Amino acid sequence: MPESPRSDGGPAGIIARHPVICATLGVCTIAGVVLGALYLPAEWSLLRRCAAGGLSGAGTALLITATKMIG
């Protein structure tokens, strides 16, 4: 029996099924890292600023995706 394209549960399968969502998540996360490194307090280490920016960027992407799916 041939397998359906949805049977691949790995990252490649997820990206193939949802390219727009994955692109939104990637772009927002990278933008968050860059903006966090530039604009968060200088007293924080660079790693902490990048991590906080990436987390907030990923959260923003999830909010964008959820609002597009719901409304």
N, C-alpha and C positions, 0 to 999 in steps of 0.2 A: 504494500500500500504506500503510495507516495505521501511524503510528509508535507504538511501545509507550511507556508512561509512563517506562520505565527509560532511554529514549534521551537524555533531557536530562541532560547531565553537569555542568551548572552548579550553583552553590550552591542555587538554588531547587529543582532536582531532587533534590539530596541531602537537603535539609531535608524535602521532601515524602515521600521514601522512608523516612527514618529520623528521625522527629520526636523520639522519646524520647532517642536518642543525642545529637542536636544540643542538646536542652534540657539534658541532663546536662552536656555540655561547656560550654555557655554559663553555666549556674548555677555550676558549680564554678570556672570561670575568673574570673567576677565576684567570687565569694566569696573566691577567692585574692588578687585585687587588693586588695579591701577589707581583708582580714586582714593581708596583707603591708604595706600602708600603715600600719596601726595597730601591728603587733607586731614588725616587723623593726627592726634597730638604727637609732637616730635619726641615727647618723653617716652612714648611706647617704643619697643623695639620694632625693627622693620618687619620681622616675622609676625609679630602680633598685629601690626597694622594691616598687613596683607591678609592674614587669616580673618580678621574682623571684616575687612572689605569684601573678601570672597564670600563669607557667610551672608553678609547683608545683600550682596549681589544675587546669590542663589535664592535667598528668600524673596527678593523682588521678582525674579523670574518665575518662581512658583506662584506668587500672587497674580502676575500677568497671565500665566497659563490658566489658573483657576477662574479668573474673571472672564476669559475668552471662552472657556468650556461651559460655564454656568450661564452667562448672559449673552 
